[in-house]
């Protein structure tokens, strides 16, 4: 049986797709695209389409040649298998799709308008292009058709079963979720919960060295994800690495909010989150000051909390580390396309504190879906094809298991954050915002600061992470003094979770801190491997002298509640 789609069918598919492209070209080519650009792209498109068609209908034979033409080289991993290139019909539809995609994106790039409008056009066009790929449909995917025949339909049966299971779950499975269990093979570092309130549990981790630094360490992870991104496996655990370097470590494990927390605000999260955690760590250890670290939104929350405490004439942080954190929201990366006054007002009217029907909850699945569609080919359509068209179970992958373990957010808290940071960018302005009854000034934080950015981060662009540098006074004096900026390779997560033993990637450092990020990079030095040892070397003298490691967790006032990782992290959205 021939498992290849027929030439006629493929031509019909390409014609329909081309018609959609034509309609879109006309829509974009009115007053939005300069006429000269429109005509140039139209000419290039027609030329490219004619070349692809002539090759296809000619059976791959070059006129006047005595042998068939070479198989087309299709430089796209979705069409990289032999099945796509070996048959003229499948090669034709793949090449036409790629031509259409390039033309549409060129038009999107040429659209005239303000920066946000153009970014939204590009994003929308890219989403449509990715969803329309012929690899996403059974009838036009020769790999899936061949597999269906070879397995006598069993691959389709398995795919349908997996589709039904995912419908029940409410999301596309990106990994074999049955392999992982929080506390068993992820989030498995040994420790105990020594404090909890309505917002978080505080985990103290067991020392793995005979002596520890006298000054403890507190991690504040993002509340829009589970904390165990910092403790996936022993070999790539930031928590394990920190403990192994002699730091007495405490980590905030945020509660996954339910309807009982629907009215909680940003102020509630600051006062009852990091401020309460700092008090608990100091109460347990007896330390007057502690080292602190915030990751992503956790860094925004932690910095805000330290500014609130500074306004109260309290300076409990001996150091502050910020990993892929936004404080100056001038450039929010791809997320900026979702934020404008109308979008924020819509959220405030539906789930905000003043919503007519009462406050609501931002569901974790909505957040997870949004982040997945920032990279749709990698995090959506790749799994649609593998899971459903081919019936292949996704392989186990700890990072993707964590990625799918979503969390909710109270509407009032989320709406405040959205308006005052992403939309109005007020956190960077001294005294502009009032949080927990105090005027916020990040420059009032009296501590050295380590700022890390990831070079390929699409959520927190590294140039935006660099904008945190001039916001801090640091130590001993002067804005930007006592601040170290380091840039790692890769993206928002992979750049951070890069253990030294893996000997992967690289990072850049520069002791000079010019006003522009590009100037910093132009004179920065690249180093092979992980940035973790650089951070550890920076942190080591800030930990104070070495003392005997504690033999137990907590103290008389802060007794052990339960073993790590605790109850809160196991609650599903």
FIZATOR-133461 format. One line per field, with one value per residue (C-alpha): chain; x, y, z; residue number from 1; residue in three letters. Coordinates in steps of 0.1 Angstrom, whole numbers. Layout:
unit <- [A	...]
x <- [X	...]
y <- [Y	...]
z <- [Z	...]
pos <- [NUM	...]
code <- [ala	...]
***
This chain:
unit <- [A	A	A	A	A	A	A	A	A	A	A	A	A	A	A	A	A	A	A	A	A	A	A	A	A	A	A	A	A	A	A	A	A	A	A	A	A	A	A	A	A	A	A	A	A	A	A	A	A	A	A	A	A	A	A	A	A	A	A	A	A	A	A	A	A	A	A	A	A	A	A	A	A	A	A	A	A	A	A	A	A	A	A	A	A	A	A	A	A	A	A	A	A	A	A	A	A	A	A	A	A	A	A	A	A	A	A	A	A	A	A	A	A	A	A	A	A	A	A	A	A	A	A	A	A	A	A	A	A	A	A	A	A	A	A	A	A	A	A	A	A	A	A	A	A	A	A	A	A	A	A	A	A	A	A	A	A	A	A	A	A	A	A	A	A	A	A	A	A	A	A	A	A	A	A	A	A	A	A	A	A	A	A	A	A	A	A	A	A	A	A	A	A	A	A	A	A	A	A	A	A	A	A	A	A	A	A	A	A	A	A	A	A	A	A	A	A	A	A	A	A	A	A	A	A	A	A	A	A	A	A	A	A	A	A	A	A	A	A	A	A	A	A	A	A	A	A	A	A	A	A	A	A	A	A	A	A	A	A	A	A	A	A	A	A	A	A	A	A	A	A	A	A	A	A	A	A	A	A	A	A	A	A	A	A	A	A	A	A	A	A	A	A	A	A	A	A	A	A	A	A	A	A	A	A	A	A	A	A	A	A	A	A	A	A	A	A	A	A	A	A	A	A	A	A	A	A	A	A	A	A	A	A	A	A	A	A	A	A	A	A	A	A	A	A	A	A	A	A	A	A	A	A	A	A	A	A	A	A	A	A	A	A	A	A	A	A	A	A	A	A	A	A	A	A	A	A	A	A	A	A	A	A	A	A	A	A	A	A	A	A	A	A	A	A	A	A	A	A	A	A	A	A	A	A	A	A	A	A	A	A	A	A	A	A	A	A	A	A	A	A	A	A	A	A	A	A	A	A	A	A	A	A	A	A	A	A	A	A	A	A	A	A	A	A	A	A	A	A	A	A	A	A	A	A	A	A	A	A	A	A	A	A	A	A	A	A	A	A	A	A	A	A	A	A	A	A	A	A	A	A	A	A	A	A	A	A	A	A	A	A	A	A	A	A	A	A	A	A	A	A	A	A	A	A	A	A	A	A	A	A	A	A	A	A	A	A	A	A	A	A	A	A	A	A	A	A	A	A	A	A	A	A	A	A	A	A	A	A	A	A	A	A	A	A	A	A	A	A	A	A	A	A	A	A	A	A	A	A	A	A	A	A	A	A	A	A	A	A	A	A	A	A]
x <- [0	13	16	26	-1	-10	3	-32	-41	-9	-15	-50	-36	-10	-36	-58	-29	-18	-52	-51	-17	-31	-59	-35	-11	-40	-50	-15	-7	-33	-21	1	29	48	38	74	79	46	54	89	77	49	74	98	69	57	92	98	64	71	105	90	61	82	105	76	56	88	93	125	141	160	151	181	198	204	197	172	177	191	165	156	173	146	163	136	136	99	106	140	131	137	99	95	124	122	87	80	46	56	87	65	41	69	88	56	47	82	80	46	59	89	67	42	69	86	53	48	83	73	41	41	31	43	67	40	16	43	54	18	14	46	35	1	14	40	14	-7	22	33	-2	-7	24	16	35	7	-20	-22	-32	-2	24	41	60	27	10	39	39	1	5	35	17	-16	-33	-19	0	-33	-51	-24	-25	-62	-59	-32	-53	-82	-60	-46	-82	-89	-57	-64	-30	-7	16	52	68	59	44	41	78	82	71	78	99	110	130	125	127	145	172	170	155	125	97	104	78	45	18	-11	13	44	63	99	123	156	180	203	240	263	295	309	310	288	290	276	254	225	211	174	161	128	117	89	54	42	61	70	103	119	132	161	161	153	179	210	233	216	203	211	200	223	252	246	245	276	295	288	258	230	201	164	140	105	80	49	15	-6	-35	-71	-104	-97	-69	-88	-87	-49	-30	6	10	-1	25	53	45	36	61	98	94	80	106	135	121	119	154	168	148	160	197	202	218	213	218	213	223	193	185	155	147	126	94	108	136	110	91	123	137	104	103	139	130	99	122	147	119	114	151	157	185	185	201	239	237	212	214	189	186	168	148	129	130	130	102	111	116	95	105	78	54	50	27	1	1	-16	-42	-72	-57	-49	-84	-100	-81	-90	-127	-128	-104	-91	-99	-127	-142	-181	-185	-157	-120	-111	-81	-56	-56	-23	-33	-38	-3	12	-5	7	43	41	28	58	76	48	69	90	64	31	31	61	40	8	26	45	17	-13	-3	24	12	46	47	68	101	106	122	124	124	92	75	82	70	37	32	14	3	-26	-23	-49	-64	-58	-22	-17	-35	-15	17	6	-4	24	53	47	23	34	70	69	90	122	111	121	91	65	49	36	38	28	24	59	74	95	131	153	183	178	188	222	238	261	241	248	227	225	210	206	217	189	162	129	110	136	159	194	196	166	182	212	189	188	224	219	189	210	232	250	280	299	285	274	248	260	289	290	270	283	266	272	257	251	245	212	177	155	158	186	209	203	202	237	258	296	299	281	308	283	278	297	293	306	319	331	340	331	295	289	254	245	243	258	289	292	291	315	343	332	353	338	345	338	314	289	285	278	315	317	286	300	333	314	292	318	333	298	288	311	333	328	310	299	269	237	227	190	164	148	149	125	105	105	99	99	65	72	100	109	96	64	27	24	46	25	-8	-18	-35]
y <- [0	34	55	87	113	117	146	157	158	176	201	208	212	236	255	259	270	294	309	316	331	352	365	374	391	413	421	431	447	475	505	486	475	499	493	488	461	445	443	429	402	393	389	368	346	339	331	307	290	285	269	246	236	230	207	188	183	175	145	158	157	188	196	187	166	129	121	130	161	158	155	189	198	209	227	223	196	190	178	162	126	107	104	142	146	113	118	148	154	156	176	200	206	211	235	255	257	271	295	307	310	331	354	359	367	391	409	409	424	451	462	498	509	513	487	468	466	452	427	415	411	390	369	362	354	331	313	307	296	271	257	253	231	201	180	187	168	131	133	154	137	109	97	93	76	51	43	37	12	-6	-9	-19	11	6	39	57	37	47	83	84	70	95	123	113	111	146	159	147	163	195	199	183	159	169	141	108	122	88	85	114	120	151	141	108	116	153	178	150	170	161	187	196	222	244	271	276	301	306	316	293	266	273	243	240	217	192	203	180	195	193	231	257	295	313	335	315	317	322	313	329	312	324	319	312	279	253	258	225	239	246	209	187	160	157	163	196	209	245	237	207	228	256	232	214	247	250	273	267	269	278	278	293	267	288	275	267	291	278	297	305	329	345	380	380	410	419	435	402	382	406	408	372	358	369	393	365	340	364	367	329	323	349	335	299	308	338	356	394	394	367	361	361	349	355	338	353	368	356	381	409	399	396	430	446	431	443	478	477	467	494	520	506	511	474	459	421	412	409	401	399	376	381	354	363	390	420	452	477	467	489	458	428	405	386	389	426	418	407	438	471	492	474	440	450	466	434	414	438	437	399	387	419	432	454	429	433	396	395	386	356	333	332	295	278	260	294	305	272	274	310	301	270	290	313	284	265	242	230	229	222	210	187	168	169	151	126	119	118	113	87	74	78	83	114	104	112	146	163	198	193	176	207	229	211	213	246	270	294	331	353	378	409	401	393	424	447	431	434	471	485	466	454	482	512	502	520	497	512	548	556	564	559	528	522	486	473	510	520	540	516	526	497	520	520	483	483	451	439	425	397	400	371	372	346	356	339	345	354	361	383	397	399	436	441	421	444	474	463	473	511	507	496	515	483	484	502	533	548	535	504	500	466	451	423	413	380	368	331	313	297	307	315	281	262	291	291	253	247	226	228	190	191	212	229	263	294	327	363	386	422	442	474	484	509	525	503	466	463	482	458	428	443	443	412	381	347	317	281	262	271	305	287	287	325	330	307	326	359	345	327	357	370	338	347	323	286	270	235	224	221	186	192	214	245	252	252	280	267	229	205	203	176	163	181	188	194	194	227	218	186	204	205	235]
z <- [0	-9	23	5	0	-37	-58	-64	-28	-18	-46	-32	2	-10	-31	-1	21	-6	-9	28	24	-5	16	44	20	7	43	52	19	21	40	65	42	19	-17	-28	-2	-11	-48	-41	-18	-42	-70	-49	-38	-73	-84	-56	-60	-97	-91	-65	-88	-118	-99	-85	-117	-136	-114	-101	-135	-147	-184	-207	-180	-183	-146	-120	-100	-65	-37	-23	9	34	62	89	115	111	76	81	76	43	38	32	7	-12	-26	-49	-35	2	-7	-27	2	27	5	-3	33	42	13	25	61	50	29	57	82	58	55	92	96	70	87	96	131	166	181	202	172	150	177	180	143	142	171	157	122	137	158	126	106	133	137	99	93	72	97	122	102	97	60	51	74	56	87	106	77	72	109	109	81	96	130	113	129	164	164	157	184	209	198	203	238	247	233	255	285	278	274	309	322	304	288	262	279	274	294	310	342	358	361	385	421	441	471	456	424	421	450	469	488	525	548	569	571	601	596	576	572	548	520	522	540	550	543	561	543	560	558	539	553	588	590	576	572	602	580	566	531	520	485	473	441	418	431	395	395	420	439	428	396	420	431	401	404	427	397	387	420	429	464	466	452	477	506	494	495	532	534	558	534	538	508	505	491	480	486	455	461	463	466	502	491	462	479	487	474	464	499	515	495	505	542	547	522	522	552	573	559	568	604	607	594	618	646	639	634	656	627	625	587	561	524	501	465	443	411	383	399	433	427	421	453	474	462	470	504	512	501	524	553	543	546	581	589	588	567	572	539	539	502	474	444	415	389	356	374	361	382	354	331	301	279	289	261	243	272	265	236	261	282	275	293	278	287	323	328	315	341	368	359	359	387	403	438	425	400	400	407	433	431	411	405	376	369	366	334	317	327	316	282	277	283	261	232	235	219	201	179	208	235	217	181	186	212	191	163	185	211	188	152	159	192	208	246	254	272	309	314	348	336	315	344	365	336	336	374	373	401	405	415	434	410	431	436	399	387	410	397	361	363	384	369	334	324	343	352	386	408	395	405	441	462	434	449	484	495	529	539	529	500	480	470	457	461	499	500	517	504	477	448	423	391	367	332	305	270	251	277	259	292	309	282	295	287	309	337	333	340	376	381	385	407	437	460	468	492	503	485	452	428	409	433	451	422	400	367	351	318	311	279	269	281	311	327	310	316	353	358	345	370	367	364	331	316	292	278	290	308	305	332	333	364	346	346	318	314	283	284	249	260	290	267	241	267	287	290	281	304	295	317	344	361	395	407	400	422	448	449	452	480	501	520	526	545	574	594	594	624	633	613	633	642	638	621	635	673	703	688	653	655	626	610	584	562	530	505	525	517	498	468	462	457	421	404]
pos <- [1	2	3	4	5	6	7	8	9	10	11	12	13	14	15	16	17	18	19	20	21	22	23	24	25	26	27	28	29	30	31	32	33	34	35	36	37	38	39	40	41	42	43	44	45	46	47	48	49	50	51	52	53	54	55	56	57	58	59	60	61	62	63	64	65	66	67	68	69	70	71	72	73	74	75	76	77	78	79	80	81	82	83	84	85	86	87	88	89	90	91	92	93	94	95	96	97	98	99	100	101	102	103	104	105	106	107	108	109	110	111	112	113	114	115	116	117	118	119	120	121	122	123	124	125	126	127	128	129	130	131	132	133	134	135	136	137	138	139	140	141	142	143	144	145	146	147	148	149	150	151	152	153	154	155	156	157	158	159	160	161	162	163	164	165	166	167	168	169	170	171	172	173	174	175	176	177	178	179	180	181	182	183	184	185	186	187	188	189	190	191	192	193	194	195	196	197	198	199	200	201	202	203	204	205	206	207	208	209	210	211	212	213	214	215	216	217	218	219	220	221	222	223	224	225	226	227	228	229	230	231	232	233	234	235	236	237	238	239	240	241	242	243	244	245	246	247	248	249	250	251	252	253	254	255	256	257	258	259	260	261	262	263	264	265	266	267	268	269	270	271	272	273	274	275	276	277	278	279	280	281	282	283	284	285	286	287	288	289	290	291	292	293	294	295	296	297	298	299	300	301	302	303	304	305	306	307	308	309	310	311	312	313	314	315	316	317	318	319	320	321	322	323	324	325	326	327	328	329	330	331	332	333	334	335	336	337	338	339	340	341	342	343	344	345	346	347	348	349	350	351	352	353	354	355	356	357	358	359	360	361	362	363	364	365	366	367	368	369	370	371	372	373	374	375	376	377	378	379	380	381	382	383	384	385	386	387	388	389	390	391	392	393	394	395	396	397	398	399	400	401	402	403	404	405	406	407	408	409	410	411	412	413	414	415	416	417	418	419	420	421	422	423	424	425	426	427	428	429	430	431	432	433	434	435	436	437	438	439	440	441	442	443	444	445	446	447	448	449	450	451	452	453	454	455	456	457	458	459	460	461	462	463	464	465	466	467	468	469	470	471	472	473	474	475	476	477	478	479	480	481	482	483	484	485	486	487	488	489	490	491	492	493	494	495	496	497	498	499	500	501	502	503	504	505	506	507	508	509	510	511	512	513	514	515	516	517	518	519	520	521	522	523	524	525	526	527	528	529	530	531	532	533	534	535	536	537	538	539	540	541	542	543	544	545	546	547	548	549	550	551	552	553	554	555	556	557	558	559	560	561	562	563	564	565	566	567	568	569	570	571	572	573]
code <- [unk	unk	unk	unk	unk	unk	unk	unk	unk	unk	unk	unk	unk	unk	unk	unk	unk	unk	unk	unk	unk	unk	unk	unk	unk	unk	unk	unk	unk	unk	unk	unk	unk	unk	unk	unk	unk	unk	unk	unk	unk	unk	unk	unk	unk	unk	unk	unk	unk	unk	unk	unk	unk	unk	unk	unk	unk	unk	unk	unk	unk	unk	unk	unk	unk	unk	unk	unk	unk	unk	unk	unk	unk	unk	unk	unk	unk	unk	unk	unk	unk	unk	unk	unk	unk	unk	unk	unk	unk	unk	unk	unk	unk	unk	unk	unk	unk	unk	unk	unk	unk	unk	unk	unk	unk	unk	unk	unk	unk	unk	unk	unk	unk	unk	unk	unk	unk	unk	unk	unk	unk	unk	unk	unk	unk	unk	unk	unk	unk	unk	unk	unk	unk	unk	unk	unk	unk	unk	unk	unk	unk	unk	unk	unk	unk	unk	unk	unk	unk	unk	unk	unk	unk	unk	unk	unk	unk	unk	unk	unk	unk	unk	unk	unk	unk	unk	unk	unk	unk	unk	unk	unk	unk	unk	unk	unk	unk	unk	unk	unk	unk	unk	unk	unk	unk	unk	unk	unk	unk	unk	unk	unk	unk	unk	unk	unk	unk	unk	unk	unk	unk	unk	unk	unk	unk	unk	unk	unk	unk	unk	unk	unk	unk	unk	unk	unk	unk	unk	unk	unk	unk	unk	unk	unk	unk	unk	unk	unk	unk	unk	unk	unk	unk	unk	unk	unk	unk	unk	unk	unk	unk	unk	unk	unk	unk	unk	unk	unk	unk	unk	unk	unk	unk	unk	unk	unk	unk	unk	unk	unk	unk	unk	unk	unk	unk	unk	unk	unk	unk	unk	unk	unk	unk	unk	unk	unk	unk	unk	unk	unk	unk	unk	unk	unk	unk	unk	unk	unk	unk	unk	unk	unk	unk	unk	unk	unk	unk	unk	unk	unk	unk	unk	unk	unk	unk	unk	unk	unk	unk	unk	unk	unk	unk	unk	unk	unk	unk	unk	unk	unk	unk	unk	unk	unk	unk	unk	unk	unk	unk	unk	unk	unk	unk	unk	unk	unk	unk	unk	unk	unk	unk	unk	unk	unk	unk	unk	unk	unk	unk	unk	unk	unk	unk	unk	unk	unk	unk	unk	unk	unk	unk	unk	unk	unk	unk	unk	unk	unk	unk	unk	unk	unk	unk	unk	unk	unk	unk	unk	unk	unk	unk	unk	unk	unk	unk	unk	unk	unk	unk	unk	unk	unk	unk	unk	unk	unk	unk	unk	unk	unk	unk	unk	unk	unk	unk	unk	unk	unk	unk	unk	unk	unk	unk	unk	unk	unk	unk	unk	unk	unk	unk	unk	unk	unk	unk	unk	unk	unk	unk	unk	unk	unk	unk	unk	unk	unk	unk	unk	unk	unk	unk	unk	unk	unk	unk	unk	unk	unk	unk	unk	unk	unk	unk	unk	unk	unk	unk	unk	unk	unk	unk	unk	unk	unk	unk	unk	unk	unk	unk	unk	unk	unk	unk	unk	unk	unk	unk	unk	unk	unk	unk	unk	unk	unk	unk	unk	unk	unk	unk	unk	unk	unk	unk	unk	unk	unk	unk	unk	unk	unk	unk	unk	unk	unk	unk	unk	unk	unk	unk	unk	unk	unk	unk	unk	unk	unk	unk	unk	unk	unk	unk	unk	unk	unk	unk	unk	unk	unk	unk	unk	unk	unk	unk	unk	unk	unk	unk	unk	unk	unk	unk	unk	unk	unk	unk	unk	unk	unk	unk	unk	unk	unk	unk	unk	unk	unk	unk	unk	unk	unk	unk	unk	unk	unk	unk	unk	unk	unk	unk	unk	unk	unk	unk]
***
